[in-house]
């Protein structure tokens, strides 16, 4: 009787932080190596989503490869409506940088790359909340996901509102720390059964994920303002 070797495909629980910023955002103090080291120790897949730039990809990719950590290239992009800022999009699995601009043009550029597109902190009106105005919620039809948990939200009610909206619209979701400083890393992540980034991407789009999260301490917003004026200058050199 001929014997056949059967190789079972083992699915593992993958943790993903879909929203992290580095020094390349201009007002964050996280170096690529710091992010990679933390993620390796805590078994988290990082998505680098700096503000309106992919300048950190090369350095981040080098550090991630050296540490054996999977890495999702991304970007957080400011979008406009008739010349006025109306929110930010979180783009994951990008191939190249997309410039900030009018919502339709940015979306077209992201679709051309087959990126996964989510609304960043969509109901947090203390920041750039895409869905703060009800008429803008029509944009949801053009997106893949809604960010339902962001550790930087000033109030958890903003996250709950986003989660309720995603549930009502039966939309997939993303969740992440929006980390700018080391004390924020690990405060939120998604979980999905996947053995590769490609499998994780498919699961995100199908809504086959869960998440865990807690809000970061409010003092981080003070740190951000200080970082904008280069108060932590040694971190930017």
N, C-alpha and C positions, 0 to 999 in steps of 0.2 A: 504493500500500500504506500503510495507516494505521500510524503509529508510536505506540508506547505507552512512556511513561516509567515505568521500574520503580524504585521506591525500596527499597533494601535496608536491612533493619534490622540495624544494626551492634551486635554485642554486645561489651562491653568488660570487662576484668578489674577487678572492684571489690574494693577492700580495705576491710574493716569491723572495727573494734574494738568488740566487743559489750559491753564492760564498763569504763566510765570513771566516776570520781567527781569532783565539784567541791566547792568550799567549802560548798555547801549540804548536804553529807553531815555536816558538823560536825567532822570530823577529817581533812579533806583540804585541800590548799593550792592546788588548781588553780582558777583563775578561768575562766569560760566563754570569754572572749576568748583566753586562753592555749591552751586546748584547740583551739579553732577555728583559730587561727593555725598551730599545729603540724600539724593534720590537713590544712589547705589546702596547706601546703608539701610534705607527704608523701603527698598523694593518698589519704587515709584517711577513710572515713565513720565518724563517731563516734556511739556510742550513749551517751547520758547516763543513768546508772543509779545515782542517788544512793540512799543508805540510807533507805528508808521515807518518801520525800518526792519530790514533783515540783516543788518550789518553784523549782528552777533552770531549768525549761523555758522560761519567758518570756524571761529574759535570754539563755539559750543560743540559743534560736530567733532572737532578734534579731541576735545576733552571727553566727550561721550564715548567715542570709539576706543580711546585709550582705556577707559574704565569698563568697557563692555556694557554700557547703558543704552537702551533704545532711546531714540530722540525723535520728537515730532516737530518739524519745522512749521512755524506759524507766525502770525502777525496780528496785532490789534490795530484796526484801521479806522480813523475818523471819517465819518460820512456826512454829507451836506444835503440839504433840501433847498433848492433855489438859492444857493450861496450861503445858507445859514447852517451852522453845525446842528445836527439832529441826533447824534449818537455815535456809537462805535460798534464795529463788527469784529468778531473774533474768527479768524480764518485759520484752519488747521490743515495739515498735510499739503502745504503750499510747495510750489516748485520754484517760484521767484517772487520778488517783492512786488507789491501792488501799492501804488500811490494813493494817498487820501484824495477824496473828491466827491462828486455827486453820487448819491446812492445807486442809480441805475448803471453808471459807468463802472463803479467799483464792483458791483455784483457781476456784471458782464465779464470783467477781468478775472474774477474769482472762479466763475463757472468755466471759463476757458481752461483753467488749470485743474478743474474737477476737485476743488477744495471743499472741505466741510465748513459751512458757514453758520455761525451762531450769533445771536444778539448778546453783546456783553452787558452785564448788569442792567437789564432792560427797564426796570422800574425804580432804580435808585436815583431819585431826582436831585440828590446832593452831588451827583456826578452826571456824566453824559448818558441820560436814560432815554434810549430809543423809543420806548413805549410809554413814556410819561404822558404824552398827549395821545388821547384815544384815537385820533385820526391816523396816527403813525402806526398803529397796531396792524394796519392792513399790510405793512411790510413783512409781517410774519409769514405770509403766504409765499414769499420769495426766498425764505431762509430754510435751512435744513434743521436747525435746532434753536433752542432757547437756553441761555445760561440760567439755571434754576437755583444755583448756589454759588455765591461769591463771598469769600471770607472777608473782603474789604467793605462790604455793605455796612452802612452806618447802623442800620436796624435790620433785624432778621425778618421783619414784616415785608421788606422789599423782596427778599428771597422767596418768602411764602407766596407773595403775589405772582412772582414769575413762575413758580412751580404750579400754582393753580391755573395760570394761563396756559402753560404747556399741557397740562392734563385736560383742560377744557378743549383745546384745539387738537388734542391727540398728536402732539409734536414730540420728537426726540429731544433730549436735553444734553447740556454739558454742565460741568461743575469744576471749580478750581479755586485756588487761593488768591489769584491776582497778586501774588507775592512780589514785593519790591525789596524786602529786607529779610534776613535769615530767620527772624522770629516768626515769620509768617509761613515758612515752608512746612508742609505736612498738615496744615489746618483743614485741608479739603482735598478730596480726590474722588474720581469715579472708579467703579469696579465692574469688570466684565470678564466673562470666561473667554479667553483668547490665547492662542499660541503664537501670535505674530501681530505686528502693527496693522497689517492689512486686514486681519480678522477683527481686530479691535475697531478699526474704521467702519467696517461693515456693521458691527454690533451697535456702534454709536448711532449710525443712520437708521437702524431698525429699532432703536429704543431698547435694546437688550442690555441695559446697564442699570446699576444702582449707584448711590453716592453716599459718602459720609462727609460731614463738615461741621466746623465750628467757626464762629466769628473771631477775627483777629482783634487784639486790643486796640482801642481807639487811638492810642498814642501814635500808632503808625502813620496816621494822617498828618500829625505834627512833623514826624520824621520826613515825610514826603515834601512838605513845604520847605523844610530846612535843606533837603537835598536839591531842591530846585534852585536855591541860591548858592549851591556848592558849599554848604556849611560843613559837610563831610568830605572836604576836598581830597583828603588822602585816599578815599575810596574810588575816586574818579581818575586818578593819575596812573 
